[in-house]
Protein backbone atom coordinates (compact mmCIF):
# COMPACT_ATOMS: atom_id res chain seq x y z
CA UNK A 1 0.00 0.00 0.00
CA UNK A 2 1.42 3.41 -0.99
CA UNK A 3 1.77 6.21 1.49
CA UNK A 4 -0.27 9.32 0.78
CA UNK A 5 1.78 12.16 -0.65
CA UNK A 6 1.39 15.43 1.24
CA UNK A 7 1.34 17.99 -1.56
CA UNK A 8 1.65 20.87 0.89
CA UNK A 9 4.94 19.44 2.20
CA UNK A 10 6.16 19.03 -1.38
CA UNK A 11 5.27 22.65 -2.11
CA UNK A 12 7.06 23.78 1.06
CA UNK A 13 10.19 21.86 0.02
CA UNK A 14 10.08 23.43 -3.44
CA UNK A 15 9.53 26.91 -1.97
CA UNK A 16 12.47 26.59 0.44
CA UNK A 17 14.81 25.34 -2.29
CA UNK A 18 13.62 28.14 -4.61
CA UNK A 19 14.31 30.68 -1.86
CA UNK A 20 17.83 29.27 -1.40
CA UNK A 21 18.48 29.41 -5.15
CA UNK A 22 17.37 33.06 -5.23
CA UNK A 23 19.76 33.92 -2.38
CA UNK A 24 22.66 32.24 -4.16
CA UNK A 25 21.79 33.94 -7.44
CA UNK A 26 21.56 37.36 -5.75
CA UNK A 27 25.05 36.94 -4.32
CA UNK A 28 26.45 35.93 -7.70
CA UNK A 29 25.23 39.06 -9.53
CA UNK A 30 28.18 41.02 -10.90
CA UNK A 31 27.72 44.56 -9.58
CA UNK A 32 30.32 45.94 -12.00
CA UNK A 33 27.87 45.50 -14.90
CA UNK A 34 25.22 47.92 -13.67
CA UNK A 35 22.66 47.27 -16.43
CA UNK A 36 22.86 43.50 -16.18
CA UNK A 37 22.90 43.62 -12.37
CA UNK A 38 19.74 45.73 -12.32
CA UNK A 39 17.97 43.44 -14.75
CA UNK A 40 19.02 40.31 -12.86
CA UNK A 41 17.99 41.79 -9.50
CA UNK A 42 14.58 42.66 -10.96
CA UNK A 43 14.18 39.11 -12.26
CA UNK A 44 14.96 37.68 -8.81
CA UNK A 45 12.48 40.04 -7.13
CA UNK A 46 9.82 39.10 -9.70
CA UNK A 47 10.40 35.39 -9.08
CA UNK A 48 10.24 35.88 -5.31
CA UNK A 49 6.96 37.78 -5.66
CA UNK A 50 5.53 34.96 -7.83
CA UNK A 51 6.70 32.43 -5.23
CA UNK A 52 4.96 34.39 -2.45
CA UNK A 53 1.81 34.67 -4.59
CA UNK A 54 1.82 30.89 -5.13
CA UNK A 55 2.08 30.17 -1.40
CA UNK A 56 -0.51 32.73 -0.28
CA UNK A 57 -3.68 30.79 -1.29
CA UNK A 58 -2.57 28.00 1.06
CA UNK A 59 -1.91 30.48 3.86
CA UNK A 60 1.84 29.85 3.63
CA UNK A 61 4.59 32.45 3.71
CA UNK A 62 8.37 32.48 3.97
CA UNK A 63 9.87 34.52 6.81
CA UNK A 64 13.46 35.71 7.12
CA UNK A 65 14.97 37.33 10.19
CA UNK A 66 18.17 38.82 8.73
CA UNK A 67 19.50 41.66 10.89
CA UNK A 68 17.03 41.18 13.75
CA UNK A 69 18.14 40.79 17.37
CA UNK A 70 18.48 37.11 18.26
CA UNK A 71 16.01 35.56 20.68
CA UNK A 72 16.17 31.94 21.80
CA UNK A 73 12.44 31.64 21.12
CA UNK A 74 12.81 32.25 17.39
CA UNK A 75 11.46 29.52 15.12
CA UNK A 76 14.91 28.93 13.65
CA UNK A 77 17.97 26.97 14.70
CA UNK A 78 21.17 28.98 15.15
CA UNK A 79 23.94 26.88 13.61
CA UNK A 80 26.73 28.78 15.36
CA UNK A 81 25.09 29.54 18.74
CA UNK A 82 27.84 27.63 20.60
CA UNK A 83 30.41 30.15 19.32
CA UNK A 84 29.04 32.89 21.59
CA UNK A 85 28.77 33.43 25.32
CA UNK A 86 25.55 33.90 27.30
CA UNK A 87 26.27 37.62 27.80
CA UNK A 88 26.78 38.40 24.09
CA UNK A 89 24.25 40.59 22.30
CA UNK A 90 23.51 38.66 19.14
CA UNK A 91 21.87 39.41 15.81
CA UNK A 92 20.77 37.20 12.96
CA UNK A 93 23.58 37.52 10.42
CA UNK A 94 21.89 35.52 7.70
CA UNK A 95 19.17 32.98 7.22
CA UNK A 96 20.32 29.71 5.69
CA UNK A 97 16.73 28.50 5.30
CA UNK A 98 13.58 30.57 5.83
CA UNK A 99 10.90 29.91 8.40
CA UNK A 100 7.71 28.64 6.76
CA UNK A 101 4.58 29.96 8.42
CA UNK A 102 1.14 28.50 7.83
CA UNK A 103 -2.35 29.54 8.90
CA UNK A 104 -1.93 27.62 12.17
CA UNK A 105 1.62 28.72 12.96
CA UNK A 106 5.07 27.42 12.10
CA UNK A 107 5.10 24.71 9.42
CA UNK A 108 8.89 24.42 9.22
CA UNK A 109 11.60 26.02 11.32
CA UNK A 110 14.45 27.84 9.62
CA UNK A 111 18.19 27.83 10.12
CA UNK A 112 20.41 30.87 10.66
CA UNK A 113 23.88 32.15 11.42
CA UNK A 114 24.46 34.66 14.23
CA UNK A 115 26.86 37.59 14.74
CA UNK A 116 27.74 40.05 17.52
C-alpha positions as CSV (number, residue, x, y, z in Angstrom):
1,X,0.0,0.0,0.0
2,X,1.4,3.4,-1.0
3,X,1.8,6.2,1.5
4,X,-0.3,9.3,0.8
5,X,1.8,12.2,-0.6
6,X,1.4,15.4,1.2
7,X,1.3,18.0,-1.6
8,X,1.7,20.9,0.9
9,X,4.9,19.4,2.2
10,X,6.2,19.0,-1.4
11,X,5.3,22.7,-2.1
12,X,7.1,23.8,1.1
13,X,10.2,21.9,0.0
14,X,10.1,23.4,-3.4
15,X,9.5,26.9,-2.0
16,X,12.5,26.6,0.4
17,X,14.8,25.3,-2.3
18,X,13.6,28.1,-4.6
19,X,14.3,30.7,-1.9
20,X,17.8,29.3,-1.4
21,X,18.5,29.4,-5.2
22,X,17.4,33.1,-5.2
23,X,19.8,33.9,-2.4
24,X,22.7,32.2,-4.2
25,X,21.8,33.9,-7.4
26,X,21.6,37.4,-5.7
27,X,25.1,36.9,-4.3
28,X,26.5,35.9,-7.7
29,X,25.2,39.1,-9.5
30,X,28.2,41.0,-10.9
31,X,27.7,44.6,-9.6
32,X,30.3,45.9,-12.0
33,X,27.9,45.5,-14.9
34,X,25.2,47.9,-13.7
35,X,22.7,47.3,-16.4
36,X,22.9,43.5,-16.2
37,X,22.9,43.6,-12.4
38,X,19.7,45.7,-12.3
39,X,18.0,43.4,-14.8
40,X,19.0,40.3,-12.9
41,X,18.0,41.8,-9.5
42,X,14.6,42.7,-11.0
43,X,14.2,39.1,-12.3
44,X,15.0,37.7,-8.8
45,X,12.5,40.0,-7.1
46,X,9.8,39.1,-9.7
47,X,10.4,35.4,-9.1
48,X,10.2,35.9,-5.3
49,X,7.0,37.8,-5.7
50,X,5.5,35.0,-7.8
51,X,6.7,32.4,-5.2
52,X,5.0,34.4,-2.4
53,X,1.8,34.7,-4.6
54,X,1.8,30.9,-5.1
55,X,2.1,30.2,-1.4
56,X,-0.5,32.7,-0.3
57,X,-3.7,30.8,-1.3
58,X,-2.6,28.0,1.1
59,X,-1.9,30.5,3.9
60,X,1.8,29.8,3.6
61,X,4.6,32.4,3.7
62,X,8.4,32.5,4.0
63,X,9.9,34.5,6.8
64,X,13.5,35.7,7.1
65,X,15.0,37.3,10.2
66,X,18.2,38.8,8.7
67,X,19.5,41.7,10.9
68,X,17.0,41.2,13.7
69,X,18.1,40.8,17.4
70,X,18.5,37.1,18.3
71,X,16.0,35.6,20.7
72,X,16.2,31.9,21.8
73,X,12.4,31.6,21.1
74,X,12.8,32.2,17.4
75,X,11.5,29.5,15.1
76,X,14.9,28.9,13.7
77,X,18.0,27.0,14.7
78,X,21.2,29.0,15.2
79,X,23.9,26.9,13.6
80,X,26.7,28.8,15.4
81,X,25.1,29.5,18.7
82,X,27.8,27.6,20.6
83,X,30.4,30.2,19.3
84,X,29.0,32.9,21.6
85,X,28.8,33.4,25.3
86,X,25.6,33.9,27.3
87,X,26.3,37.6,27.8
88,X,26.8,38.4,24.1
89,X,24.2,40.6,22.3
90,X,23.5,38.7,19.1
91,X,21.9,39.4,15.8
92,X,20.8,37.2,13.0
93,X,23.6,37.5,10.4
94,X,21.9,35.5,7.7
95,X,19.2,33.0,7.2
96,X,20.3,29.7,5.7
97,X,16.7,28.5,5.3
98,X,13.6,30.6,5.8
99,X,10.9,29.9,8.4
100,X,7.7,28.6,6.8
101,X,4.6,30.0,8.4
102,X,1.1,28.5,7.8
103,X,-2.4,29.5,8.9
104,X,-1.9,27.6,12.2
105,X,1.6,28.7,13.0
106,X,5.1,27.4,12.1
107,X,5.1,24.7,9.4
108,X,8.9,24.4,9.2
109,X,11.6,26.0,11.3
110,X,14.4,27.8,9.6
111,X,18.2,27.8,10.1
112,X,20.4,30.9,10.7
113,X,23.9,32.2,11.4
114,X,24.5,34.7,14.2
115,X,26.9,37.6,14.7
116,X,27.7,40.0,17.5
